[in-house]
């Protein structure tokens, strides 16, 4: 007998894959997250267990992408952005018992702990990702995919939450870096400006103190 988690590979394969292949894999995982978040029929325990599997899969996949993208961050920007978007979208609803449709189970508590830590970690990594891409965004804006916009936006609003509600002073610089990334994206793709407008609207509605 052998244990099996069908979505998770503990030791990533040594077989190399190009940016397009990695983008296809990332898109597949985005689909897994979307299906999970919209599944209203599955029992809570099974949904939480599946979410933990997908979380581990995305985390392992991101580590592979981080290694592969060191020599060419621009080429792997799209799969990186898709994977980051999927992970932060997965963590967001499971951080709170009001939004995770749970039943106060052990699996729910475990996943909540993982996601509260995970959403902060992935936001930090997206800020590093944005910093890594800035030279390309400034020099070759046409080479940057508009698909990076969503992960930059999600990280920006996560840092806003951390600054205002978590009273963390350090993320202010990361927040401004991510806003700058969306602004640079807007120089080529209008979606960057749309995300910036959403960030500003949320700030006006939710946060009244001038921290950011």
C-alpha positions as CSV (number, residue, x, y, z in Angstrom):
1,X,0.0,0.0,0.0
2,X,1.1,3.6,-0.7
3,X,-0.3,7.0,0.2
4,X,-1.2,9.2,-2.7
5,X,-2.1,12.9,-3.1
6,X,-2.8,13.2,-6.8
7,X,-2.2,16.9,-7.1
8,X,1.0,17.1,-5.1
9,X,4.6,16.2,-6.0
10,X,6.9,16.5,-3.0
11,X,10.1,16.4,-5.1
12,X,9.6,18.3,-8.3
13,X,10.7,16.5,-11.5
14,X,14.1,17.5,-12.9
15,X,12.6,17.7,-16.4
16,X,12.8,21.2,-17.6
17,X,9.9,23.0,-19.2
18,X,9.7,26.2,-21.2
19,X,7.7,29.3,-20.2
20,X,4.6,28.3,-22.3
21,X,4.5,24.9,-20.8
22,X,4.7,26.4,-17.3
23,X,2.0,28.9,-18.2
24,X,-0.3,25.9,-19.2
25,X,0.5,24.2,-15.9
26,X,-0.2,27.4,-14.0
27,X,-3.5,27.9,-15.8
28,X,-4.5,24.3,-14.9
29,X,-4.0,25.1,-11.3
30,X,-5.9,28.3,-11.6
31,X,-8.8,26.2,-12.8
32,X,-8.4,23.9,-9.8
33,X,-8.7,26.9,-7.5
34,X,-11.7,28.4,-9.3
35,X,-13.5,25.0,-9.3
36,X,-12.9,24.6,-5.5
37,X,-14.0,28.1,-4.6
38,X,-17.2,27.7,-6.6
39,X,-18.1,24.1,-5.4
40,X,-21.2,24.5,-3.3
41,X,-21.9,20.8,-3.0
42,X,-18.8,19.2,-1.5
43,X,-18.8,18.6,2.2
44,X,-16.8,21.0,4.3
45,X,-14.2,18.4,5.4
46,X,-13.5,17.3,1.9
47,X,-13.3,20.8,0.6
48,X,-10.7,21.8,3.2
49,X,-8.6,18.7,2.6
50,X,-8.7,19.4,-1.1
51,X,-7.7,23.1,-0.5
52,X,-4.7,22.0,1.5
53,X,-3.6,19.7,-1.4
54,X,-3.9,22.5,-3.9
55,X,-2.1,24.9,-1.5
56,X,0.8,22.5,-1.3
57,X,0.8,21.9,-5.1
58,X,0.9,25.7,-5.8
59,X,3.6,26.3,-3.2
60,X,5.8,23.5,-4.7
61,X,5.1,24.7,-8.3
62,X,6.0,28.3,-7.3
63,X,9.4,27.1,-5.9
64,X,10.1,25.4,-9.2
65,X,9.2,28.6,-11.2
66,X,11.3,30.8,-8.9
67,X,14.4,28.6,-9.7
68,X,13.7,28.6,-13.4
69,X,13.0,32.3,-13.7
70,X,16.2,33.6,-12.1
71,X,18.0,33.8,-15.4
72,X,15.0,35.2,-17.4
73,X,12.3,36.7,-15.1
74,X,10.5,38.4,-18.0
75,X,10.1,35.0,-19.9
76,X,8.5,33.4,-16.8
77,X,6.4,36.4,-15.7
78,X,3.1,35.0,-16.9
79,X,3.3,31.6,-15.3
80,X,4.6,33.2,-12.1
81,X,1.8,35.7,-12.0
82,X,-0.9,33.1,-12.7
83,X,0.5,30.8,-9.9
84,X,0.7,33.7,-7.4
85,X,-2.8,34.8,-8.3
86,X,-4.1,31.3,-7.8
87,X,-2.4,31.0,-4.4
88,X,-3.6,34.3,-3.0
89,X,-7.1,33.7,-4.3
90,X,-7.1,30.4,-2.5
91,X,-5.8,31.8,0.8
92,X,-8.1,34.8,0.9
93,X,-11.5,33.2,1.7
94,X,-10.1,30.5,4.0
95,X,-8.5,33.1,6.3
96,X,-11.8,33.9,7.8
97,X,-14.4,31.6,9.3
98,X,-17.1,34.0,8.0
99,X,-16.2,33.4,4.4
100,X,-14.9,29.7,4.2
101,X,-18.4,28.0,4.5
102,X,-17.0,25.7,7.2
103,X,-18.4,23.7,10.1
104,X,-15.8,24.3,12.8
105,X,-13.7,21.2,12.1
106,X,-10.1,20.3,12.6
107,X,-9.5,20.6,8.9
108,X,-11.0,24.0,8.8
109,X,-8.7,25.2,11.7
110,X,-5.6,23.7,10.0
111,X,-6.4,25.4,6.7
112,X,-7.2,28.7,8.3
113,X,-3.8,28.7,10.0
114,X,-2.0,27.8,6.8
115,X,-3.8,30.5,4.8
116,X,-3.3,33.4,7.3
117,X,0.4,32.7,7.1
118,X,0.3,31.9,3.4
119,X,-1.5,35.1,2.3
120,X,1.2,37.2,4.0
121,X,4.0,35.1,2.5
122,X,2.7,35.2,-1.0
123,X,2.1,39.0,-0.8
124,X,5.8,39.4,0.2
125,X,6.9,37.1,-2.7
126,X,4.7,39.1,-5.2
127,X,6.4,42.3,-4.0
128,X,9.8,40.7,-4.7
129,X,8.4,39.5,-8.1
130,X,7.3,43.1,-9.0
131,X,10.8,44.4,-8.0
132,X,12.4,41.8,-10.2
133,X,10.2,42.8,-13.2
134,X,10.6,46.5,-12.9
135,X,13.6,46.8,-15.3
136,X,11.7,45.0,-18.0
137,X,8.5,47.0,-17.3
138,X,10.4,50.2,-17.8
139,X,12.6,49.2,-20.8
140,X,10.4,46.8,-22.6
141,X,6.7,47.4,-21.5
142,X,5.3,45.6,-24.5
143,X,7.0,42.4,-23.4
144,X,5.1,42.2,-20.1
145,X,1.8,40.4,-20.1
146,X,-1.3,42.1,-18.7
147,X,-1.9,38.9,-16.8
148,X,0.5,40.0,-14.2
149,X,-1.9,42.7,-13.1
150,X,-4.2,40.6,-11.0
151,X,-1.5,39.3,-8.7
152,X,0.0,42.8,-8.3
153,X,-3.5,44.1,-7.4
154,X,-4.2,41.3,-4.9
155,X,-0.9,41.8,-3.2
156,X,-1.5,45.6,-3.0
157,X,-4.8,45.2,-1.2
158,X,-3.3,42.6,1.1
159,X,-0.6,45.0,2.1
160,X,-3.2,47.7,2.7
161,X,-5.0,45.3,5.0
162,X,-1.8,44.5,6.8
163,X,-0.9,48.1,7.3
164,X,-4.3,49.3,8.5
165,X,-5.7,46.3,10.3
166,X,-2.6,44.4,11.2
167,X,-0.7,47.6,12.2
168,X,2.4,46.4,10.4
169,X,4.6,49.4,9.5
170,X,7.1,47.5,7.2
171,X,4.7,46.7,4.4
172,X,4.1,50.4,3.5
173,X,7.2,50.3,1.2
174,X,6.0,47.1,-0.4
175,X,2.5,48.6,-0.9
176,X,4.0,51.6,-2.7
177,X,6.3,49.3,-4.8
178,X,3.2,47.3,-6.0
179,X,1.3,50.5,-6.8
180,X,4.2,51.7,-8.8
181,X,4.2,48.3,-10.6
182,X,0.5,48.7,-11.5
183,X,1.3,52.3,-12.7
184,X,4.1,51.0,-14.9
185,X,1.8,48.3,-16.3
186,X,-0.8,51.0,-17.1
187,X,1.8,52.6,-19.4
188,X,1.2,49.7,-21.8
189,X,-2.0,47.9,-20.6
190,X,-5.1,49.8,-19.4
191,X,-5.9,47.0,-17.0
192,X,-3.1,48.4,-14.7
193,X,-5.0,51.7,-14.4
194,X,-8.3,49.8,-13.7
195,X,-6.7,47.9,-10.9
196,X,-5.2,51.2,-9.5
197,X,-8.6,52.7,-9.5
198,X,-10.0,49.7,-7.6
199,X,-7.2,50.1,-5.0
200,X,-8.0,53.8,-4.5
201,X,-11.7,53.2,-4.3
202,X,-11.2,50.5,-1.6
203,X,-8.9,52.8,0.3
204,X,-11.5,55.6,0.3
205,X,-14.3,53.3,1.4
206,X,-12.5,51.2,4.0
207,X,-9.5,53.2,5.4
208,X,-9.8,56.8,6.5
209,X,-6.4,57.4,8.2
210,X,-3.6,58.6,5.9
211,X,-1.1,55.7,6.5
212,X,-0.7,54.9,2.8
